Amino acid sequence: MDARALTERLIRYDTSDGEGIRKAAGFAKGWLESRDIPVDELEIRGLPLLTARVGSSAGPTVVFHGHLDVVPARSEQFEPVVEGDRIYGRGAYDMKGALAAMMGALQELRDARGVQVLLAVVPDEESEEEIDRGTEVLIKSGYTGDFAITGEPTDLHVGVQAKGVLAMRLEVTGMAAHGATPWLGDNAILKALDTFRSIESLPFARESSELFDRPSINLGRILGGDALNKVPDFCVIDVDIRYLPGQDPQDIRRQVSELPDVAIRAQFHRTPAIVDRNNPFVRVLGESVGKVLDSEPMSVGRDGASDAICFITAGVPAVEFGPIGAGHHGPQEWVSVASLESYRRALVDFVRLIPDRLSGERPHLRIA
């Protein structure tokens, strides 16, 4: 089964819920085991975590990291559609295409010498859980390595930085009144919209960095009002802030908390991901990517966060690297069929180059 067929098969599983994730994981496990690749299975919140190893344990370990879960979508998005070089469907770009290519690369690398490859597949990368995430559980259980690649969308560039996440639940208060006389009240829903616009204008929102023009700020949810004929006096909004490397999340929180009639009730925080471009593994990966890409492969900063930060926090250098596509989390998500093959070849070439390029460097590869 080639990467295109495997991607299409994975898309057909609606992995926005637990049942679909379990079915997709069962398929992936069976696919690997039918190719004589043993699979270990752990569990997190009733969902499966899969790991598989190939190659030689005598050398460094490279982690291919992917996730099966996707954000919710219309039912038709779980029926893949191929148009020219594009496979359309939920998860095609984020990141079932990359996962399919990683599985193919793992099969090809069963005889790898001087290096070991660990495939780690998690069910909860898209979730809002802040503790006991699948990737963290795997790392704590010893399923880790000397370098990790997570297959997030990068268009065949190597993502050496990613924004951090500061997602906040904000309570906005107003004053109730009869719906027939709204001028006698203070509409909390309208105030919440004004609050969001104010956040977009705060000082932190106007900053930039080497790889990013600005932070990303999204109003993800809004809940307010309890009666049609009443001016709402209470509203909750969930604001997703992706902040830049070098910005202080506590300062961002302070700026938001100083807005009038606003209280921060909960937050989800992940630090930015930053990896040295001169890391030996990053250099070798860049060399391999350069063979399939006509432009500089090291210039990417990722707007979205990923589980790469879990590896970095544990002292393992990690990058984001995935195939070409667009539209992730949207109605026209797609991945390039040709790029899946380029991606697989880059992964295989990278692993095979490691013993020669990094001979004698292993004791110095971990982050301090």
GIWO-V862383 format. One record per pair of residues at least 24 apart in sequence whose C-alpha atoms are under 10 Angstrom apart, sorted by the first residue. I is the first residue (numbers start at 1). GAP is how many residues later the second one is. Records with the same first field share a line. If there is no record, write none. Layout:
BEGIN
I=GAP ; GAP
END
This chain:
BEGIN
1=30 ; 99 ; 103
2=98 ; 99 ; 102 ; 338 ; 339
3=93 ; 94 ; 95 ; 96 ; 97 ; 98 ; 99 ; 100 ; 101 ; 102 ; 334 ; 335 ; 336 ; 337 ; 338 ; 341
4=78 ; 82 ; 83 ; 93 ; 96 ; 97 ; 331 ; 332 ; 333 ; 334 ; 336 ; 337
5=92 ; 95 ; 332
6=25 ; 90 ; 91 ; 93 ; 94 ; 95 ; 97 ; 98
7=73 ; 80 ; 82 ; 84 ; 85 ; 86 ; 88 ; 89 ; 90 ; 91 ; 92 ; 93 ; 94 ; 328 ; 330 ; 333
8=70 ; 71 ; 72 ; 73 ; 74 ; 79 ; 80 ; 81 ; 83 ; 84 ; 88 ; 89 ; 92
9=69 ; 70 ; 71 ; 87 ; 91
10=58 ; 68 ; 70 ; 79 ; 80 ; 81 ; 82 ; 85 ; 86 ; 87 ; 89 ; 90
11=57 ; 59 ; 66 ; 67 ; 68 ; 69 ; 76 ; 77 ; 78 ; 79 ; 80 ; 81 ; 84 ; 85 ; 86
12=63 ; 64 ; 65 ; 66 ; 67 ; 68 ; 77 ; 78 ; 79
13=55 ; 56 ; 57 ; 65 ; 66 ; 77 ; 78
14=54 ; 55 ; 56 ; 57 ; 58 ; 59 ; 60 ; 61 ; 63 ; 64 ; 65 ; 76 ; 77
15=52 ; 53 ; 54 ; 55 ; 56 ; 57 ; 58 ; 63 ; 75 ; 76 ; 108 ; 109
16=52 ; 53 ; 54 ; 55 ; 56 ; 57 ; 74 ; 75 ; 107 ; 108 ; 110 ; 111
17=30 ; 52 ; 53 ; 54 ; 55 ; 106 ; 107
18=27 ; 28 ; 29 ; 30 ; 51 ; 105 ; 106
19=28
20=48 ; 49
21=26 ; 27 ; 46 ; 47 ; 48 ; 49 ; 101 ; 102 ; 103
22=24 ; 25 ; 26 ; 27 ; 46 ; 47 ; 101
23=25
24=24 ; 44 ; 45 ; 99
25=24 ; 25 ; 42 ; 43 ; 44 ; 96 ; 97 ; 98
26=24
28=40 ; 71 ; 72 ; 75 ; 93
31=72
32=71 ; 72 ; 74 ; 75
35=72 ; 75
36=71 ; 74
37=69 ; 70 ; 73
39=80 ; 81
40=80
41=80
42=80 ; 92 ; 95 ; 96 ; 99
43=79 ; 80 ; 91 ; 94 ; 95
44=78 ; 79 ; 80 ; 88 ; 89 ; 90 ; 91 ; 93 ; 94
45=78 ; 79 ; 87 ; 88 ; 89
46=77
47=75 ; 76 ; 77 ; 87
48=73 ; 74 ; 75 ; 76 ; 86
49=71 ; 72 ; 73 ; 74 ; 75 ; 85 ; 86 ; 88 ; 89
50=69 ; 70 ; 71 ; 72 ; 73 ; 84 ; 88
51=67 ; 68 ; 69 ; 70 ; 71 ; 87 ; 92
52=51 ; 54 ; 65 ; 66 ; 67 ; 68 ; 69 ; 91
53=53 ; 56 ; 57 ; 63 ; 64 ; 65 ; 66 ; 67 ; 90
54=52 ; 53 ; 54 ; 55 ; 56 ; 57 ; 58 ; 59 ; 61 ; 62 ; 63 ; 64 ; 65
55=51 ; 54 ; 55 ; 56 ; 57 ; 58 ; 59 ; 60 ; 61 ; 62 ; 63 ; 296
56=54 ; 55 ; 56 ; 57 ; 58 ; 59 ; 60 ; 61
57=56 ; 57 ; 58 ; 59 ; 60
58=55 ; 56 ; 57 ; 58
59=54 ; 55 ; 56 ; 57 ; 58 ; 87 ; 295 ; 296 ; 300 ; 303
60=54 ; 55 ; 56 ; 57 ; 85 ; 86 ; 87 ; 294 ; 295 ; 298 ; 299 ; 301 ; 302 ; 303 ; 305
61=53 ; 54 ; 55 ; 56 ; 57 ; 83 ; 84 ; 85 ; 86 ; 87 ; 290 ; 301
62=53 ; 54 ; 55 ; 56 ; 57 ; 82 ; 83 ; 84 ; 85 ; 86 ; 87 ; 219 ; 256 ; 288 ; 289 ; 292
63=53 ; 54 ; 55 ; 56 ; 57 ; 80 ; 81 ; 82 ; 83 ; 84 ; 85 ; 86 ; 87 ; 248 ; 253 ; 255
64=34 ; 35 ; 38 ; 39 ; 41 ; 42 ; 53 ; 54 ; 55 ; 56 ; 57 ; 80 ; 81 ; 83 ; 84 ; 85 ; 86 ; 87 ; 283
65=33 ; 34 ; 37 ; 53 ; 54 ; 55 ; 56 ; 57 ; 70 ; 79 ; 83 ; 84 ; 85 ; 86 ; 87 ; 242 ; 243 ; 253 ; 255
66=28 ; 29 ; 30 ; 32 ; 33 ; 34 ; 36 ; 37 ; 53 ; 54 ; 55 ; 56 ; 57 ; 59 ; 69 ; 83 ; 84 ; 85 ; 86 ; 241 ; 242
67=24 ; 27 ; 28 ; 29 ; 31 ; 32 ; 53 ; 54 ; 55 ; 56 ; 57 ; 58 ; 59 ; 67 ; 68 ; 83 ; 84 ; 85 ; 240
68=26 ; 27 ; 28 ; 31 ; 53 ; 54 ; 55 ; 56 ; 57 ; 58
69=25 ; 26 ; 27 ; 52 ; 53 ; 54 ; 55 ; 56 ; 57 ; 58
70=24 ; 25 ; 26 ; 53 ; 54 ; 55 ; 56 ; 57 ; 258 ; 259
71=54 ; 55 ; 56 ; 257 ; 258 ; 259
72=257 ; 258
73=256 ; 257 ; 258
74=257
76=255
77=253 ; 254 ; 255 ; 256
80=254
81=253
82=252 ; 253 ; 254 ; 255
83=251 ; 253 ; 254
84=252 ; 253
85=249 ; 250 ; 251 ; 252 ; 253 ; 254
86=238 ; 239 ; 240 ; 247 ; 248 ; 249 ; 250 ; 251 ; 252 ; 253
87=238 ; 245 ; 246 ; 247 ; 248 ; 249 ; 250
88=237 ; 238 ; 239 ; 243 ; 244 ; 245 ; 246 ; 247 ; 248
89=238 ; 239 ; 241 ; 242 ; 243 ; 244 ; 245 ; 246
90=237 ; 238 ; 239 ; 240 ; 241 ; 242 ; 243 ; 244
91=236 ; 237 ; 238 ; 239 ; 242 ; 243 ; 244
92=61 ; 231 ; 233 ; 234 ; 235 ; 236 ; 240 ; 241 ; 242 ; 243 ; 244
93=58 ; 59 ; 60 ; 61 ; 62 ; 229 ; 230 ; 231 ; 232 ; 233 ; 234 ; 235 ; 236 ; 240 ; 241 ; 242 ; 243
94=32 ; 57 ; 58 ; 59 ; 60 ; 228 ; 229 ; 231 ; 232 ; 233 ; 234 ; 235 ; 239 ; 240 ; 241
95=55 ; 56 ; 57 ; 58 ; 227 ; 228 ; 233 ; 240
96=55 ; 56 ; 239
97=54 ; 55 ; 56 ; 225 ; 226 ; 227 ; 228 ; 237 ; 238 ; 239 ; 240 ; 242 ; 243 ; 246
98=52 ; 53 ; 54 ; 55 ; 223 ; 224 ; 225 ; 226 ; 237 ; 241 ; 242 ; 243 ; 245 ; 246
99=51 ; 52 ; 53 ; 223 ; 241 ; 245
100=240 ; 244
101=50 ; 221 ; 222 ; 238 ; 239 ; 240 ; 241 ; 242 ; 243 ; 244 ; 246
102=48 ; 49 ; 220 ; 238 ; 241 ; 242 ; 243 ; 245 ; 246
103=241
104=237 ; 240 ; 241 ; 243 ; 244
105=236 ; 238 ; 239 ; 240 ; 241 ; 242 ; 243 ; 244 ; 246
106=238 ; 241 ; 242
107=241
108=236 ; 237 ; 240
109=238 ; 239 ; 240 ; 242 ; 243
112=236 ; 239 ; 240 ; 243
113=238 ; 239 ; 241 ; 242
114=237 ; 238 ; 239 ; 240 ; 241 ; 242 ; 245
115=236 ; 237 ; 238 ; 239 ; 240
116=29 ; 30 ; 235
117=28 ; 30 ; 31 ; 234
118=25 ; 26 ; 27 ; 30
119=24 ; 25 ; 29 ; 30
120=24 ; 28 ; 30
121=29
122=185
124=183
125=180 ; 181 ; 182
126=179 ; 180 ; 181
128=39 ; 140 ; 141
129=139
130=137 ; 138 ; 139 ; 140
131=137
133=174 ; 177
134=173 ; 176
135=172 ; 173 ; 174 ; 175 ; 176
136=171 ; 173 ; 174 ; 175 ; 177 ; 178
137=173
139=171 ; 172 ; 175 ; 177
140=174
144=167 ; 170 ; 172
145=166 ; 170 ; 171 ; 172 ; 173 ; 221
146=135 ; 165 ; 169 ; 170 ; 171 ; 172 ; 216 ; 217 ; 219 ; 220 ; 221
147=132 ; 133 ; 134 ; 135 ; 164 ; 165 ; 168 ; 169 ; 170 ; 171 ; 172 ; 218 ; 219 ; 220
148=133 ; 134 ; 160 ; 163 ; 164 ; 168 ; 169 ; 170 ; 171 ; 172 ; 173
149=133 ; 136 ; 159 ; 162 ; 168 ; 169 ; 170 ; 171 ; 172 ; 173 ; 198
150=156 ; 157 ; 158 ; 159 ; 161 ; 168 ; 169 ; 170 ; 171 ; 172
151=155 ; 157 ; 168 ; 169 ; 170 ; 171 ; 172 ; 192
152=150 ; 152 ; 153 ; 154 ; 155 ; 156 ; 167 ; 168 ; 169 ; 170 ; 171
153=149 ; 151 ; 167 ; 168 ; 169 ; 170 ; 171 ; 172 ; 173 ; 175 ; 182
154=143 ; 146 ; 147 ; 148 ; 166 ; 167 ; 168 ; 169 ; 170 ; 171 ; 172
155=138 ; 142 ; 145 ; 166 ; 167 ; 168 ; 169 ; 170 ; 171 ; 180 ; 181 ; 184 ; 188
156=133 ; 134 ; 136 ; 137 ; 139 ; 141 ; 142 ; 144 ; 164 ; 165 ; 166 ; 167 ; 168 ; 169 ; 183 ; 184 ; 186 ; 187 ; 190
157=128 ; 129 ; 132 ; 133 ; 136 ; 138 ; 139 ; 140 ; 141 ; 142 ; 143 ; 144 ; 163 ; 164 ; 165 ; 166 ; 167
158=119 ; 124 ; 127 ; 128 ; 131 ; 138 ; 139 ; 140 ; 141 ; 142 ; 143 ; 144 ; 161 ; 162 ; 163 ; 164
159=114 ; 115 ; 116 ; 118 ; 123 ; 138 ; 139 ; 140 ; 141 ; 142 ; 143 ; 159 ; 160 ; 161 ; 162 ; 163
160=51 ; 113 ; 114 ; 115 ; 116 ; 117 ; 122 ; 138 ; 139 ; 140 ; 141 ; 142 ; 157 ; 158 ; 159 ; 160 ; 161
161=49 ; 50 ; 51 ; 83 ; 84 ; 111 ; 112 ; 113 ; 114 ; 115 ; 116 ; 137 ; 138 ; 139 ; 140 ; 141 ; 142 ; 143 ; 144 ; 147 ; 148 ; 157 ; 158 ; 159
162=49 ; 50 ; 80 ; 81 ; 82 ; 83 ; 109 ; 110 ; 111 ; 112 ; 113 ; 138 ; 139 ; 140 ; 141 ; 142 ; 143 ; 144 ; 146 ; 147 ; 157 ; 158
163=48 ; 49 ; 51 ; 52 ; 53 ; 78 ; 79 ; 80 ; 81 ; 82 ; 83 ; 84 ; 107 ; 108 ; 109 ; 110 ; 111 ; 138 ; 139 ; 140 ; 141 ; 142 ; 143
164=51 ; 52 ; 77 ; 78 ; 79 ; 80 ; 81 ; 82 ; 83 ; 85 ; 105 ; 106 ; 107 ; 108 ; 109 ; 110 ; 138 ; 139 ; 140 ; 141 ; 142 ; 145
165=50 ; 51 ; 75 ; 76 ; 77 ; 78 ; 79 ; 84 ; 102 ; 103 ; 104 ; 105 ; 106 ; 107 ; 138 ; 139 ; 140 ; 141
166=51 ; 73 ; 74 ; 75 ; 76 ; 77 ; 83 ; 84 ; 86 ; 87 ; 101 ; 102 ; 103 ; 104 ; 105
167=50 ; 51 ; 52 ; 53 ; 71 ; 72 ; 73 ; 74 ; 75 ; 86 ; 99 ; 100 ; 101 ; 102 ; 103
168=69 ; 70 ; 71 ; 72 ; 73 ; 85 ; 88 ; 95 ; 96 ; 97 ; 98 ; 99 ; 100 ; 101
169=51 ; 52 ; 53 ; 67 ; 68 ; 69 ; 70 ; 71 ; 94 ; 95 ; 96 ; 97 ; 98 ; 99
170=25 ; 26 ; 52 ; 65 ; 66 ; 67 ; 68 ; 69 ; 86 ; 87 ; 91 ; 92 ; 93 ; 94 ; 95 ; 96 ; 97
171=52 ; 53 ; 63 ; 64 ; 65 ; 66 ; 67 ; 90 ; 91 ; 92 ; 93 ; 94 ; 95
172=52 ; 61 ; 62 ; 63 ; 64 ; 65 ; 87 ; 88 ; 89 ; 90 ; 91 ; 92
173=59 ; 60 ; 61 ; 62 ; 63 ; 87 ; 88 ; 89 ; 90
174=57 ; 58 ; 59 ; 60 ; 61 ; 87
175=56 ; 57 ; 58 ; 59
176=49 ; 54 ; 55 ; 56 ; 57 ; 58
177=52 ; 53 ; 54 ; 55 ; 56
178=49 ; 50 ; 51 ; 52 ; 53 ; 54
179=48 ; 49 ; 50 ; 51 ; 52 ; 53
180=49 ; 50 ; 51
181=48 ; 49 ; 50
182=47 ; 48 ; 49 ; 50
183=48
184=47
185=45 ; 46 ; 47 ; 48
186=45 ; 46 ; 47 ; 48
187=37 ; 38 ; 43 ; 44 ; 45 ; 46 ; 47 ; 48
188=36 ; 37 ; 43 ; 44 ; 45 ; 46 ; 47 ; 48 ; 73
189=33 ; 34 ; 35 ; 36 ; 42 ; 43 ; 44 ; 45 ; 46 ; 47 ; 48
190=34 ; 42 ; 45
191=42 ; 43 ; 44 ; 69 ; 70 ; 71
192=30 ; 31 ; 32 ; 42 ; 43 ; 44 ; 45 ; 69 ; 70
193=26 ; 29 ; 42 ; 44
195=42 ; 61 ; 64 ; 65 ; 66 ; 67
196=41 ; 42 ; 43 ; 60
198=58 ; 61
199=40 ; 42 ; 53 ; 56 ; 57 ; 60
200=41
202=50 ; 53 ; 54 ; 57
203=49 ; 52
204=39 ; 40 ; 43 ; 44 ; 45 ; 47 ; 48 ; 51 ; 52
205=36 ; 37 ; 38 ; 39 ; 47
207=36 ; 37 ; 40
208=35 ; 36 ; 37 ; 38 ; 39
209=35 ; 36 ; 37 ; 38 ; 92
210=34 ; 35 ; 89 ; 91
211=33 ; 34 ; 88 ; 89 ; 90 ; 91 ; 92
212=31 ; 32 ; 33 ; 88 ; 89 ; 90 ; 91
213=31
214=28 ; 29 ; 30 ; 89
215=26 ; 27 ; 28 ; 29 ; 30 ; 32 ; 88
216=24 ; 25 ; 26 ; 27 ; 28 ; 87 ; 88
217=24 ; 25 ; 26
218=24
235=27
236=26 ; 27 ; 28 ; 29
237=27
238=26 ; 28 ; 29
239=28
240=27 ; 28
241=27 ; 28
242=27 ; 28 ; 29 ; 30 ; 61 ; 62 ; 63
243=27 ; 28 ; 29 ; 60 ; 61 ; 62
244=27 ; 28 ; 29 ; 57 ; 59
245=26 ; 27 ; 28 ; 29 ; 56
246=25 ; 26
247=24 ; 25
270=35 ; 36 ; 37 ; 39 ; 40
271=34 ; 38 ; 39 ; 42
272=30 ; 31 ; 32 ; 33 ; 34 ; 36 ; 37 ; 40
273=28 ; 29 ; 32 ; 33 ; 34 ; 35 ; 36 ; 37 ; 38 ; 39 ; 40 ; 44 ; 45 ; 46 ; 47
274=27 ; 34 ; 35 ; 38 ; 43 ; 44 ; 45
275=34 ; 37 ; 41 ; 42 ; 43 ; 44 ; 92
276=41 ; 42 ; 43 ; 91
277=42
279=38 ; 85 ; 86 ; 87 ; 88
280=74 ; 77 ; 78 ; 81 ; 82 ; 84 ; 85
281=36 ; 37 ; 38 ; 69 ; 70 ; 72 ; 73 ; 76 ; 77 ; 81 ; 84
282=35 ; 36 ; 37 ; 68
283=67 ; 74
284=65 ; 66 ; 67 ; 69 ; 70 ; 73 ; 74
285=34 ; 36 ; 61 ; 62 ; 64 ; 65 ; 66 ; 68 ; 69
286=60 ; 64
287=59 ; 62 ; 63 ; 66
288=55 ; 57 ; 58 ; 59 ; 60 ; 61 ; 62 ; 63 ; 64 ; 65
289=32 ; 53 ; 54 ; 56 ; 57 ; 58 ; 60 ; 61
290=56
291=51 ; 54 ; 55 ; 58
292=47 ; 49 ; 50 ; 51 ; 53 ; 54
293=46 ; 49 ; 50 ; 53
297=24
312=54 ; 55
313=54
314=52 ; 53
315=50 ; 51 ; 52 ; 53
316=49 ; 50 ; 51 ; 52
317=48 ; 49 ; 50
321=26
END
